[in-house]
Amino acid sequence: MGSMDHFSFGWLTPLLSYAMACAGAALGLRCTLRALSATGASRRNWLLTAAAAAIGSGIWTMHFVAMFGFTVDGTALRYDVPLTVLSLLVAVAVVGLGVFVVGYGRHRGRSLLLGGLTTGSGVAGMHYLGMAAVRIHGELRYQAGTVALSVLIAVGAATAALWAAVTIRNAYAAAAAALVMGVAVSCTHYTGMAAVHVHMAPARTGLGGATPLEFVFPLAVGLGSFLFLASAFVALSPTAQEHAAYREAGELAVEELGRAA
C-alpha cells in the first residue's frame, strides 16, 4: 500500500481551496436569490444558469486546488484530460439541474429535497470522476463506508445551501451561508480523500495524461479568477428592487423639481 500525503504544501492548498469553494457558493447563492425575485423568465433562466456555473466551477476548482497537495510516495501523478474536463461539465450540469428544480419548484420543501439530492449527487459525482482521472503507478481503491459518508455530506451541504438561497435575504447572512457552504464542500472533499487507499504497481510504462502544472493549474487559476471577479461584480451591482427604488427616487426628485419651478 502506497504512502499518501494530502497536505504536501501544508495549509496553503486547504485554505486556497476553501476560498474557491466560498467564492463559488457566494456567487451562486447571490445569483439564485436574484433569480427568485426576477420578473422575466429569460432573466431568471440566465441567473439560474450563472448560479449553476458558479457553484459547479467553484466546487471543481476547490477539488483540484486541494489535489495539488496530494502526493503518493514512489510514483508521479498525472491527470486524464478528457475525464478532468468531463468532471467540470458534470458538476455544472448536475448542479444546474438542482438549481433549476429549486428555482421553478412550486412546493418549496419538496423542491429543496429534490434539488439538494440532485446537486449533492453532482458534487459527489464530480469528486469521484475527478479522482478517476488520476493516473499513478498503481491503483486507487476506496472504503465504501467513507465514500457513503462523503456523499451524505455533499447532499446535506447542497440542501443547506439551496435552503439558504431561497430563505436568506440579508447580505451578511448570505455571506455567512457561503462560508458554511465552503466548509461543507471542503469536508466532502477530504472525507472522500480519507476513503482512498493506494495499491502500488511496478512502473512498466510511462504515465499518460497531463501533469497538474500543465493542465489543471492554468484551468483552476482561470476559473478562480473568474469566480472572484464575478462575485465582486454581482455583489456590487444593484438588485431589481434596488433598481426600482432608484427609479422611484428619481421620479420623486423630478416631481419635486417641477413643483419648485
C-alpha positions in Angstrom: 0.0 0.0 0.0 1.4 3.4 -1.0 2.0 6.2 1.4 -0.1 9.3 0.7 0.2 12.9 1.7 -2.8 15.2 1.4 -1.1 18.3 2.6 2.3 18.4 0.9 2.2 22.2 0.8 0.9 22.5 4.3 -2.1 24.6 4.9 -1.8 26.5 1.6 -3.9 24.2 -0.5 -6.7 23.6 2.0 -7.0 27.4 2.6 -6.9 28.3 -1.1 -9.4 25.5 -2.0 -11.7 26.7 0.8 -11.6 30.2 -0.6 -12.5 28.8 -4.1 -15.5 27.0 -2.6 -16.6 30.1 -0.7 -16.4 32.3 -3.8 -18.4 29.9 -5.9 -21.0 29.5 -3.2 -21.3 33.2 -2.6 -21.7 34.0 -6.3 -24.1 31.1 -6.8 -26.3 32.0 -3.8 -26.4 35.6 -4.9 -27.5 34.7 -8.4 -30.1 32.2 -7.2 -31.5 34.8 -4.8 -31.8 37.3 -7.6 -33.3 34.7 -9.9 -36.1 34.0 -7.4 -37.0 37.7 -7.3 -36.7 38.2 -11.1 -39.8 39.1 -13.1 -38.9 37.9 -16.6 -38.4 34.2 -17.5 -35.3 35.0 -19.6 -33.6 36.9 -16.7 -34.5 34.1 -14.3 -33.0 31.5 -16.6 -29.9 33.5 -17.1 -29.4 34.0 -13.4 -30.0 30.3 -12.6 -27.6 29.3 -15.3 -25.0 31.7 -13.8 -25.6 30.2 -10.3 -25.1 26.7 -11.6 -21.9 27.7 -13.4 -20.6 29.5 -10.3 -21.4 26.7 -7.8 -20.2 23.9 -10.1 -17.0 25.6 -11.1 -16.3 26.7 -7.5 -16.6 23.1 -6.3 -14.5 21.8 -9.2 -11.8 24.4 -8.6 -11.9 23.6 -4.8 -11.3 19.9 -5.6 -8.3 20.4 -7.9 -6.7 23.1 -5.9 -6.8 20.8 -2.9 -5.4 18.0 -5.1 -2.2 20.0 -5.6 -1.4 19.0 -2.1 -2.0 15.3 -2.9 1.2 13.2 -3.4 1.9 9.5 -3.4 5.4 8.2 -2.5 7.1 6.3 -5.3 5.0 7.5 -8.2 4.4 10.5 -10.3 0.8 11.8 -10.7 -0.9 12.7 -13.9 -4.5 13.6 -15.0 -6.5 12.2 -17.8 -7.6 15.4 -19.6 -10.9 14.3 -21.1 -12.1 12.9 -17.7 -10.9 16.0 -15.9 -12.9 18.3 -18.3 -15.9 15.9 -18.0 -15.8 16.2 -14.2 -16.2 20.0 -14.6 -19.1 19.7 -17.1 -20.8 17.1 -14.8 -20.5 19.4 -11.8 -22.0 22.4 -13.7 -24.8 20.4 -15.4 -26.0 18.4 -12.3 -25.7 21.5 -10.0 -27.7 23.4 -12.7 -30.4 20.8 -12.6 -30.7 21.1 -8.9 -30.8 24.9 -9.0 -33.5 24.9 -11.7 -35.6 22.5 -9.6 -35.5 24.9 -6.7 -35.9 28.0 -9.0 -39.1 26.6 -10.6 -40.4 24.3 -8.0 -43.9 25.0 -6.7 -43.6 23.2 -3.4 -40.6 24.6 -1.5 -39.9 21.7 0.8 -40.1 19.1 -2.0 -38.1 21.2 -4.3 -35.4 21.7 -1.7 -35.1 18.0 -1.0 -35.0 17.0 -4.7 -32.7 19.9 -5.6 -30.4 19.1 -2.7 -30.3 15.4 -3.6 -29.5 16.3 -7.2 -26.9 18.9 -6.5 -25.3 16.8 -3.8 -25.0 13.9 -6.1 -23.4 16.2 -8.7 -20.8 17.3 -6.1 -20.0 13.7 -5.2 -20.0 12.6 -8.8 -17.6 15.4 -9.7 -15.3 14.4 -6.9 -15.1 10.7 -7.8 -15.0 11.4 -11.5 -12.1 13.8 -10.9 -10.4 11.1 -8.9 -11.0 8.6 -11.7 -8.9 11.0 -13.9 -5.8 10.5 -11.6 -3.1 8.4 -13.1 -0.4 6.8 -10.9 1.8 3.7 -11.0 -0.8 1.7 -9.1 -4.5 1.7 -8.3 -6.8 3.9 -6.2 -9.2 2.0 -4.1 -12.0 3.3 -1.8 -13.5 2.3 1.5 -17.2 2.0 0.9 -18.4 3.4 4.2 -16.3 6.6 4.0 -17.5 7.1 0.4 -21.1 6.9 1.5 -20.4 9.4 4.3 -18.9 11.8 1.8 -22.0 11.5 -0.4 -24.3 12.2 2.6 -22.2 15.3 3.5 -22.4 16.5 -0.1 -26.2 16.1 -0.2 -26.6 17.7 3.2 -24.4 20.6 2.2 -26.2 21.2 -1.1 -29.6 21.1 0.6 -28.5 23.6 3.2 -27.0 25.9 0.5 -30.2 25.8 -1.6 -32.3 26.5 1.6 -30.1 29.5 2.3 -30.5 30.7 -1.3 -34.3 30.7 -1.1 -34.6 31.8 2.6 -31.9 34.3 3.4 -32.4 37.9 2.3 -29.7 39.7 4.4 -26.4 40.2 2.7 -24.4 39.3 5.8 -26.4 36.2 6.4 -25.8 35.2 2.8 -22.1 35.7 3.2 -22.1 33.5 6.4 -24.0 30.8 4.4 -21.3 30.9 1.7 -18.6 30.4 4.4 -20.6 27.5 5.8 -21.0 26.0 2.4 -17.3 26.3 1.8 -16.7 24.3 4.9 -19.2 21.6 3.8 -17.7 21.3 0.4 -14.2 21.0 1.9 -15.4 18.4 4.3 -16.9 16.5 1.4 -13.6 16.5 -0.4 -11.4 15.5 2.5 -13.9 12.8 3.6 -13.8 11.4 0.1 -10.0 11.5 0.2 -10.0 9.7 3.5 -11.6 6.8 1.7 -8.7 6.4 -0.7 -6.2 3.6 -0.4 -3.3 3.3 -2.9 -2.0 0.0 -4.1 1.3 0.4 -5.9 2.3 -1.5 -9.0 5.7 -1.7 -10.8 6.3 1.1 -13.3 6.4 -0.8 -16.5 5.4 2.0 -18.8 5.2 5.8 -18.6 2.1 7.5 -17.2 -0.3 9.1 -19.7 -2.1 12.3 -19.2 -1.0 15.8 -18.2 0.8 17.0 -15.1 -1.1 19.3 -12.7 1.0 22.3 -13.8 0.5 21.6 -17.5 -3.3 21.5 -17.4 -5.1 21.6 -14.1 -3.2 24.6 -12.6 -4.0 27.0 -15.5 -7.6 26.0 -15.6 -8.0 26.3 -11.9 -6.4 29.7 -11.8 -8.6 30.9 -14.7 -11.8 29.6 -13.0 -10.7 31.0 -9.6 -10.1 34.4 -11.1 -13.4 34.4 -12.8 -15.2 33.5 -9.6 -13.6 36.3 -7.6 -14.2 38.9 -10.3 -17.7 37.8 -10.9 -18.5 37.7 -7.2 -17.3 41.3 -6.8 -19.3 42.4 -9.8 -22.6 40.7 -8.7 -22.1 41.8 -5.1 -21.7 45.5 -6.1 -24.4 45.6 -8.8 -27.9 46.6 -7.6 -30.8 44.2 -7.4 -34.1 44.6 -9.2 -35.6 46.0 -6.0 -32.8 48.5 -5.8 -33.2 49.5 -9.4 -36.9 50.1 -8.7 -36.1 52.1 -5.6 -33.6 54.2 -7.6 -36.1 54.8 -10.4 -38.8 55.8 -7.9 -36.5 58.1 -6.1 -35.6 59.7 -9.5 -39.2 60.2 -10.4 -39.9 61.8 -7.0 -36.9 64.1 -7.5 -38.2 65.2 -10.9 -41.7 65.9 -9.4 -40.2 68.0 -6.6 -38.2 70.0 -9.1 -41.3 70.5 -11.2 -43.2 71.8 -8.2 -40.3 74.1 -7.2 -40.2 75.5 -10.7 
